[in-house]
Amino acid sequence: MSKKRSYSDPCGVARALDLVGERWALLVVRDLLLGPKRFTDLRASLPGIGPDVLAQRLRELEEAGLVSRETLAPPAASRVYRLTPRGAALEPVILELGRWGSQAPFPADHGELSPDSLALALKTTFSPAAAGELALTVALDVDGQPFAVRVVGGQLALARGEAKDPDLRIAGDTAALTRVLWHGQTLDDAARTESIVIAGRRRDAARFLRTFAIPANAESI
């Protein structure tokens, strides 16, 4: 087992930070919340992390019982990393951190959101009141990465992968989707320039996108 520093503090917060307080650890967990990923996929979604550091964080998270490794069945036969139930239990913590962090200013040299980060931002900004009685299954394509989104009964379910029998398909890159979701661009303008492509009823797409709102006092997303 790798040697890690500890706060040597019996408080639950300190013990949690002993497990996920190292730099990049929570972001690795964040990027596995929506489903398993290969090492190369994690590198792509975390461009600032080096391969040695990523390997070390994955090893530490595995030793802590938060991440497991498995090999997918053929024909993929790829080795992937997946959150264990204990690791997945960090989701509400990470979502609340996202809501809280949205009130902080952007770093000066920030880039675009990754597809997974945008998908998680949907979770942090979803408004049950705005959703109302909406019942819709959406196949969301973000930069070529598929997500299955279901809104029903004022609840949101979202996972990486293809949606089964979707009512609607929406495709775009993270920049285009961010402009429509949170920066005031109209869906008609985005569709007109083909930065967002919709297959299905436009009014359903508009209502779906209106269920996501920037939290009060947020800087932006």
Secondary structure, DSSP 8 states (H G I E B T S, - for coil): ----------SHHHHHHHHH-STTHHHHHHHHTTS-B-HHHHHHH-TTS-HHHHHHHHHHHHHTTSEEEEE--TTT--EEEEE-HHHHTTHHHHHHHHHHHTTS---TT-----HHHHHHHHHHHB-HHHHTT--EEEEEEETTEEEEEEEETTEEEEEES--SS-SEEEEE-HHHHHHHHHS---HHHHHHTTSEEEES-HHHHHHHHTTB---TT----
